[in-house]
């Protein structure tokens, strides 16, 4: 069990390519790969699914180049998001996490692919299924889990919870269905006004796609040629209602009408990355907004109160897991082209699990914020002010 040589990792043993028998306990036999890092493929090109196009002459390339370094990075990040969400599910069922909680497992290729296709200085705003994006935008796992458990060390100091996490150039986490879309258009307007060649990625789900404010945002963004990528994460169900029952047209990528659109395989991280790069270049060239529909799938229910099997079958979920899982797809690609070894990927899995366990330990032991901090940070840089509590004689202070 585990590594028989505690001071050597599996990958180190692979690099040295030798069986160090003197270090092993008597009678223990271990087979170690004799491959060195030089044996691994440095990069490989993969065929990716062609995007459906709307009002575009040509779309993203149908081949994607992946370096070994990128592949290992994407694998680690997507595995971290998957494990973090499974841990959140466990903590919720133990009643350590309370309130709203929408899990992202199954959709990891969307968050990872988008982040790989834009710059850290670009902007992103999403709906309430936000844990994955909070991580890809740079917030550590322990701060995300501590926010879910309402602790002082959380990314929003334990006062935001699942739907309200923020980071530099990341504007949440928004609890009102579709309301983040006009905000995203506003962020794109700021980018245009400042002339900094930055763009805003504005995400919403298929459930929000029929909101009136989304079409108002499309209209303004198109009139003003705002550098905004509108992205519909279509996971096939808005709460418990299938897209066919909710939308007269399920071609979400065409619903910008006068805005060009792409329909993308949202389960393939390389497909999402290439489409995002294409869309970002389109916006930076001053051509105005573009719309992307990512066809994806969530493994859990809509939220923790939804078991997720009353409106779809377990067999349907299992089929997606077995045929289209984003992490398995990347893993197969890397192994089939000798970009990584099974041992190396297993080692990443072990490291990720440890990181999640350590984060969960922090999230369950960190203190809750004290009552006197409840009203802090109402304003960004104002002098302290008095705030009325739950009754007229209960006074609290707000410190910026």
C-alpha positions in Angstrom: 0.0 0.0 0.0 1.3 3.5 -0.9 4.8 4.2 -1.8 7.3 1.6 -0.5 10.0 4.2 -0.6 8.6 7.1 1.4 11.3 9.6 0.4 10.9 8.9 -3.3 7.7 9.6 -5.3 6.4 7.3 -8.0 7.4 9.8 -10.7 10.9 10.1 -9.2 11.3 6.4 -9.3 10.2 6.5 -13.0 12.8 9.1 -13.7 15.6 7.2 -12.2 14.2 4.2 -13.9 15.7 1.7 -11.6 14.5 -0.7 -9.0 16.1 0.3 -5.7 15.8 -3.0 -4.0 18.0 -2.2 -1.1 15.5 0.4 0.1 12.6 -2.0 0.2 11.5 -4.1 3.1 12.5 -7.8 2.7 10.1 -9.8 0.6 8.4 -6.8 -0.9 8.3 -6.8 -4.7 7.4 -3.6 -6.6 7.4 -3.1 -10.4 8.4 0.4 -11.3 8.2 1.9 -14.8 11.6 2.4 -16.4 10.4 5.4 -18.4 12.1 8.7 -18.0 10.6 12.2 -18.6 12.5 12.2 -21.9 10.2 9.3 -23.1 7.0 11.4 -22.6 5.5 13.2 -25.6 6.1 16.9 -25.1 3.0 17.9 -27.1 0.3 16.4 -29.3 -2.4 17.5 -31.6 -6.0 16.3 -31.2 -9.1 16.4 -33.4 -11.9 18.2 -31.7 -15.6 18.4 -32.6 -16.6 21.1 -35.1 -18.6 24.0 -33.6 -22.0 24.8 -35.0 -21.9 28.4 -36.3 -24.4 31.3 -36.4 -23.6 34.4 -38.5 -20.0 33.4 -38.8 -18.0 32.6 -42.0 -15.6 30.3 -40.1 -15.2 29.1 -36.6 -12.5 27.8 -34.2 -10.0 25.2 -35.5 -10.9 21.5 -35.5 -7.5 20.6 -34.2 -6.1 21.6 -30.8 -2.5 21.4 -29.7 -1.9 20.3 -26.1 1.5 20.4 -24.4 2.3 17.9 -21.6 2.6 20.8 -19.1 -0.9 22.1 -20.1 -2.4 18.6 -19.9 -1.1 18.0 -16.4 -2.2 21.4 -15.3 -5.8 21.0 -16.7 -6.0 17.5 -15.2 -5.0 18.7 -11.7 -7.4 21.7 -11.8 -10.4 19.7 -13.0 -9.7 16.9 -10.5 -9.5 19.5 -7.8 -12.9 21.0 -8.7 -14.4 17.5 -8.9 -13.1 16.5 -5.5 -13.9 19.9 -3.9 -17.6 19.5 -5.0 -17.8 15.9 -3.7 -16.4 17.1 -0.4 -19.0 20.0 -0.3 -21.7 17.4 -0.9 -20.4 15.3 2.0 -20.2 18.3 4.3 -23.7 19.4 3.4 -25.1 16.0 4.2 -23.4 16.2 7.6 -25.2 19.5 8.1 -21.9 21.4 8.3 -22.7 23.4 5.2 -26.2 24.9 5.2 -28.4 27.0 2.9 -28.1 27.2 -0.9 -25.4 25.0 -2.5 -25.2 24.3 -6.2 -22.5 21.8 -7.2 -20.5 22.0 -10.4 -19.2 18.4 -10.9 -19.6 17.2 -14.5 -19.1 20.8 -15.9 -15.4 21.1 -15.1 -14.3 21.4 -18.7 -16.3 24.6 -19.1 -14.5 26.5 -16.3 -11.1 25.1 -17.2 -11.5 25.7 -20.9 -12.7 29.2 -20.5 -9.9 30.1 -18.1 -7.3 28.6 -20.5 -8.7 30.7 -23.4 -8.6 34.1 -21.7 -6.1 36.2 -19.8 -6.0 36.6 -15.9 -6.6 40.3 -16.5 -9.9 39.6 -18.3 -13.1 39.6 -16.4 -15.7 36.9 -15.6 -19.1 36.9 -14.0 -21.4 33.9 -13.5 -24.6 32.6 -11.9 -24.9 30.8 -8.6 -23.2 27.5 -9.7 -19.9 29.3 -9.0 -17.5 27.1 -7.0 -15.6 25.9 -10.1 -15.0 29.5 -11.5 -14.0 30.8 -8.0 -11.2 28.2 -8.0 -10.1 28.7 -11.7 -10.0 32.5 -11.0 -7.4 31.9 -8.3 -9.1 31.4 -4.9 -7.6 28.5 -2.9 -9.8 25.5 -2.1 -9.6 26.1 1.7 -11.1 29.6 1.3 -13.9 28.2 -0.9 -14.8 25.5 1.6 -14.5 27.8 4.6 -16.9 30.2 2.8 -19.3 27.3 2.4 -19.1 26.5 6.1 -19.5 30.2 7.0 -16.1 30.7 8.6 -13.9 33.7 9.1 -11.2 32.4 6.7 -13.7 32.1 3.8 -13.1 34.1 0.6 -16.0 36.5 1.6 -15.1 36.2 5.3 -17.9 33.7 5.8 -20.7 36.1 5.0 -21.3 35.3 1.3 -21.8 31.5 1.2 -22.1 29.3 -1.9 -23.5 31.9 -4.2 -21.4 35.0 -3.3 -17.7 34.4 -3.8 -15.4 37.0 -5.4 -11.8 37.4 -6.5 -9.8 39.9 -8.6 -11.6 40.2 -12.0 -14.2 37.8 -10.8 -17.6 39.3 -9.9 -19.4 36.2 -8.4 -21.6 34.2 -7.9 -25.0 35.9 -8.3 -28.2 34.6 -6.7 -30.8 36.2 -9.0 -31.5 34.2 -12.1 -30.0 36.0 -15.1 -29.2 39.3 -13.3 -25.5 38.8 -13.8 -25.9 39.2 -17.6 -26.6 43.0 -17.6 -23.8 43.4 -15.0 -21.4 41.5 -17.3 -22.4 43.9 -20.2 -21.6 46.7 -17.8 -18.2 45.3 -17.0 -17.6 45.0 -20.8 -18.6 48.7 -21.2 -16.0 49.6 -18.6 -13.4 47.6 -20.6 -14.3 49.5 -23.7 -14.4 52.9 -22.0 -10.9 52.3 -20.4 -9.5 51.0 -23.8 -7.4 48.3 -22.0 -8.0 45.5 -24.6 -9.7 43.4 -21.9 -13.0 41.5 -22.3 -15.7 40.2 -20.0 -17.0 36.6 -20.0 -20.7 36.7 -18.9 -22.1 33.3 -18.1 -25.7 32.1 -17.6 -27.5 28.8 -17.7 -30.2 27.4 -20.0 -32.7 28.1 -17.2 -31.9 31.8 -17.3 -31.9 31.9 -21.2 -35.5 33.1 -21.4 -35.1 36.0 -19.1 -36.0 39.4 -20.6 -33.0 41.2 -19.2 -30.7 38.9 -21.2 -32.1 40.1 -24.5 -31.9 43.7 -23.3 -28.2 43.1 -22.6 -27.7 41.5 -26.0 -29.3 44.5 -27.7 -27.2 47.1 -25.9 -24.0 45.1 -26.2 -24.6 44.8 -30.0 -25.4 48.5 -30.4 -22.3 49.6 -28.5 -20.1 46.7 -29.8 -19.1 45.7 -26.3 -16.2 43.3 -25.8 -18.4 40.7 -24.2 -18.5 36.9 -24.6 -22.0 35.8 -23.6 -21.9 32.1 -22.6 -24.9 29.8 -22.0 -23.9 26.8 -20.0 -26.6 24.4 -21.3 -26.6 21.5 -18.9 -30.0 20.3 -20.3 -32.1 21.0 -17.2 -33.2 24.3 -15.6 -33.8 23.1 -12.1 -36.0 20.0 -12.9 -37.3 21.2 -16.3 -35.7 19.9 -19.5 -34.7 22.5 -22.1 -37.3 21.1 -24.6 -40.1 21.8 -22.1 -38.8 25.3 -21.2 -37.6 26.8 -24.5 -39.4 27.1 -27.9 -35.9 27.2 -29.4 -33.1 25.2 -27.8 -30.5 26.6 -30.3 -29.2 28.9 -27.6 -26.2 30.0 -29.7 -28.6 31.5 -32.2 -30.7 33.4 -29.8 -28.6 36.5 -29.8 -30.2 36.9 -33.3 -28.0 39.7 -34.6 -25.0 38.5 -32.4 -22.8 35.8 -34.0 -22.8 32.5 -32.1 -21.1 29.2 -31.6 -22.3 25.8 -30.2 -19.5 24.0 -28.5 -18.9 20.6 -26.9 -18.8 21.7 -23.3 -17.5 18.3 -22.1 -14.2 18.7 -24.0 -11.8 21.1 -22.3 -9.8 21.5 -25.6 -13.0 22.3 -27.6 -14.0 24.9 -25.0 -10.5 26.4 -24.9 -10.2 26.8 -28.7 -13.8 28.3 -28.9 -13.0 30.7 -26.1 -9.8 31.8 -27.7 -11.7 32.4 -31.0 -14.4 34.4 -29.2 -11.9 36.4 -27.2 -10.0 37.4 -30.4 -13.3 38.3 -32.0 -14.1 40.7 -29.2 -10.6 42.2 -29.0 -10.8 42.9 -32.7 -13.6 45.4 -32.0 -16.3 43.3 -33.7 -18.6 43.5 -30.7 -20.1 40.7 -28.6 -20.3 37.0 -29.4 -22.4 34.2 -28.0 -21.3 30.7 -27.1 -23.5 27.8 -26.0 -21.6 25.1 -24.1 -23.4 21.7 -24.2 -22.6 20.2 -20.8 -24.1 18.1 -18.0 -24.3 18.3 -14.2 -24.0 15.0 -12.3 -25.7 16.3 -9.1 -29.2 17.7 -8.8 -29.9 21.4 -9.4 -29.2 22.1 -5.7 -28.7 20.1 -2.6 -32.5 19.8 -2.1 -32.8 18.1 -5.5 -31.8 14.4 -5.7 -31.6 14.9 -9.5 -33.4 11.6 -10.4 -37.1 12.5 -10.5 -36.9 14.2 -13.9 -34.0 12.1 -15.5 -33.0 8.5 -15.0 -29.9 7.2 -13.2 -29.0 5.4 -16.5 -28.9 8.8 -18.3 -26.5 10.2 -15.8 -24.4 7.0 -15.9 -24.2 7.1 -19.7 -22.9 10.6 -19.7 -20.3 9.7 -17.0 -19.1 6.7 -19.0 -19.1 8.3 -22.5 -18.4 12.0 -22.0 -16.8 12.7 -18.6 -14.4 15.7 -19.1 -11.7 14.4 -16.8 -11.7 10.8 -18.3 -11.6 12.3 -21.8 -8.4 14.3 -21.0 -6.9 11.4 -19.2 -7.4 9.0 -22.1 -5.9 11.6 -24.5 -2.8 12.0 -22.4 -2.3 8.3 -21.8 -2.9 7.3 -25.5 -0.3 9.7 -26.7 2.3 8.9 -23.9 2.1 12.5 -22.5 1.8 11.1 -19.0 1.9 7.8 -17.2 -0.8 6.1 -15.1 1.4 6.4 -12.0 1.9 10.1 -12.5 -1.8 10.8 -12.8 -2.5 8.7 -9.8 0.0 10.7 -7.9 -1.8 13.9 -8.8 -5.0 12.3 -7.6 -3.4 11.5 -4.2 -2.1 15.1 -3.9 -5.5 16.5 -4.8 -7.3 14.4 -2.2 -4.8 15.5 0.5 -5.3 19.1 -0.5 -9.1 18.7 -0.2 -8.9 16.9 3.1 -6.6 19.6 4.5 -9.0 22.3 3.2 -12.0 20.5 4.8 -10.1 20.4 8.1 -9.6 24.1 8.0 -13.2 24.8 6.9 -14.5 22.9 9.9 -12.2 24.2 12.6 -11.8 27.9 11.6 -13.9 30.2 13.9 -17.1 31.7 12.7 -17.0 35.6 12.2 -18.1 37.4 15.4 -21.4 39.3 15.5 -19.7 42.7 15.6 -18.2 42.1 12.1 -21.6 41.4 10.6 -22.1 44.8 9.0 -18.5 45.5 8.1 -17.6 46.3 4.4 -21.0 47.7 3.4 -19.0 50.5 1.8 -15.5 50.2 0.2 -13.8 53.2 1.8 -16.2 55.2 4.0 -15.7 56.2 7.6 -17.3 53.9 10.2 -21.1 54.2 10.4 -23.8 52.9 12.7 -26.2 50.2 11.3 -29.5 49.3 12.8 -29.8 45.7 13.9 -32.8 43.5 13.9 -34.6 45.9 16.2 -34.4 49.7 16.7 -32.3 49.5 19.9 -29.8 47.0 18.5 -26.9 49.0 17.1 -24.0 47.6 15.0 -21.0 49.3 13.4 -19.9 49.1 9.8 -16.2 49.4 9.2 -14.8 49.6 5.6 
